Amino acid sequence: MAETQAKAVKNKDILLLQEVSAIQAEIASIEKRREWEKGRLYKITQNITATPSYGNGAMGMDDAYAQLEDVVIRHGMQIKRYKRMIVKAENILNRISSQQMRTMVRRLYLDGASGATVRAELGMSRWTFENARAAIEDAENMDAVKWHDRYVEDKK
């Protein structure tokens, strides 16, 4: 059984595109937490709110509102970060002249689709796909790749 080794990707633009997906996942997680905290607020009764606090922490509604506020603040910060990253990602993608290669890069590195899926969607042979992917990943950035309709060449 042959072992597969992770290939080092030199293209800095790919790392930025992949970071967008990570931010999307983080935002989804924060949104779930936000909904959970909102649901918790609705379930807290007046009896819990009226219970005196023993110890250092707030209890009942005060505690729930404080936790929800923290989640809302984190969510807002991540949304702003996500918007900035999306603008950068779109700028990277818009610099790719070939529509097919732009789609390949978007699907592979932004959407996280598998190579086999992207290759099938674009009707590329395995050889063409692997050569294009290698040229993209080995380039310093997307500007260092010479784009054609169905393949890429390194501009070196």
Secondary structure, 3 states (H helix, E strand, C coil): CCCCCCCCCCCHHHHHHHHHHHHHHHHHHHHHHHHHHHHHHHHCCHHHHHCCCCCCCCCHHHHHHHHHHHHHHHHHHHHHHHHHHHHHHHHHHHCCCCHHHHHHHHHHHHCCCCHHHHHHHHCCCHHHHHHHHHHHHHCCCHHHEEECCCCEEECC
